[in-house]
Amino acid sequence: TDTAAAKNIVEEAVKAAEAEIAGVRGSYLITGDRPYVEKDSSSRLLASLKSVCDRVTGEDTPVGSFNGYTDTAVIAGTLGNCNCMSYGPGSLELAHKPNEYVPYEDVCRCRRVLTEHRKPLWRRHQAAGARGTQRRDYHGLFNPRCHGSGI
């Protein structure tokens, strides 16, 4: 649903409530109108992370997208860097609900994956530093098209 459609839904709900209950007045304020960051299935970063996840866990790692809004999308929008994705422990079924928790084993799995995933980036960074450059980007790993993915 885009912003205009969402706004229409809310306005209709407010009108219905005002018509139903005498003296009730409703109002709303749009506090965020952020674009959706699409998943790029051809992303080299995504392929790299999935490969490491598969290797570390010994399983075929499912890749999906999250249609809600995440910190990843905020970072992508703020920095104008569309090469972002989310990865971490936890379950969407438990997220932001009473008694939310993350199993310790899931945190440990993510630590192992991220430790392994950073090794080639760190080697590239060290090699660039050894050549006397201060290379801080890794554009060779990223696809220039925008994507937001979750594993």
Solvent accessible surface area in square Angstrom, and as a share of the most:
residue,aa,sasa,rsa
1,T,138,0.80
2,D,96,0.50
3,T,53,0.31
4,A,73,0.57
5,A,42,0.33
6,A,42,0.33
7,K,89,0.38
8,N,84,0.43
9,I,109,0.55
10,V,59,0.34
11,E,61,0.27
12,E,90,0.40
13,A,60,0.47
14,V,32,0.19
15,K,124,0.52
16,A,63,0.49
17,A,42,0.33
18,E,48,0.22
19,A,91,0.71
20,E,143,0.64
21,I,97,0.49
22,A,103,0.80
23,G,71,0.68
24,V,55,0.32
25,R,183,0.67
26,G,36,0.34
27,S,106,0.68
28,Y,86,0.33
29,L,149,0.74
30,I,79,0.40
31,T,121,0.71
32,G,39,0.37
33,D,95,0.49
34,R,132,0.48
35,P,101,0.64
36,Y,109,0.41
37,V,29,0.17
38,E,111,0.50
39,K,70,0.30
40,D,4,0.02
41,S,90,0.58
42,S,66,0.43
43,S,0,0.00
44,R,139,0.51
45,L,19,0.09
46,L,10,0.05
47,A,61,0.48
48,S,31,0.20
49,L,4,0.02
50,K,54,0.23
51,S,59,0.38
52,V,9,0.05
53,C,1,0.01
54,D,41,0.21
55,R,152,0.56
56,V,39,0.23
57,T,44,0.26
58,G,67,0.65
59,E,122,0.55
60,D,117,0.61
61,T,19,0.11
62,P,111,0.70
63,V,44,0.25
64,G,34,0.32
65,S,58,0.37
66,F,96,0.40
67,N,124,0.63
68,G,36,0.34
69,Y,79,0.30
70,T,43,0.25
71,D,111,0.57
72,T,20,0.12
73,A,8,0.06
74,V,62,0.36
75,I,85,0.43
76,A,3,0.03
77,G,55,0.53
78,T,106,0.61
79,L,131,0.65
80,G,62,0.60
81,N,65,0.34
82,C,42,0.25
83,N,27,0.14
84,C,17,0.10
85,M,33,0.15
86,S,39,0.25
87,Y,39,0.15
88,G,28,0.27
89,P,58,0.37
90,G,36,0.35
91,S,41,0.26
92,L,116,0.57
93,E,131,0.59
94,L,57,0.28
95,A,26,0.20
96,H,174,0.78
97,K,107,0.45
98,P,125,0.79
99,N,139,0.71
100,E,84,0.38
101,Y,129,0.49
102,V,63,0.36
103,P,55,0.35
104,Y,160,0.61
105,E,124,0.55
106,D,25,0.13
107,V,69,0.39
108,C,37,0.22
109,R,62,0.23
110,C,6,0.04
111,R,182,0.66
112,R,122,0.44
113,V,0,0.00
114,L,84,0.42
115,T,50,0.29
116,E,56,0.25
117,H,17,0.07
118,R,119,0.43
119,K,74,0.32
120,P,56,0.35
121,L,40,0.20
122,W,127,0.45
123,R,142,0.52
124,R,89,0.32
125,H,42,0.19
126,Q,92,0.41
127,A,47,0.37
128,A,1,0.01
129,G,42,0.40
130,A,93,0.72
131,R,164,0.60
132,G,66,0.63
133,T,66,0.38
134,Q,140,0.62
135,R,92,0.33
136,R,169,0.62
137,D,57,0.29
138,Y,40,0.15
139,H,121,0.54
140,G,33,0.31
141,L,24,0.12
142,F,50,0.21
143,N,28,0.14
144,P,121,0.76
145,R,146,0.53
146,C,60,0.36
147,H,0,0.00
148,G,13,0.13
149,S,6,0.04
150,G,20,0.20
151,I,43,0.22
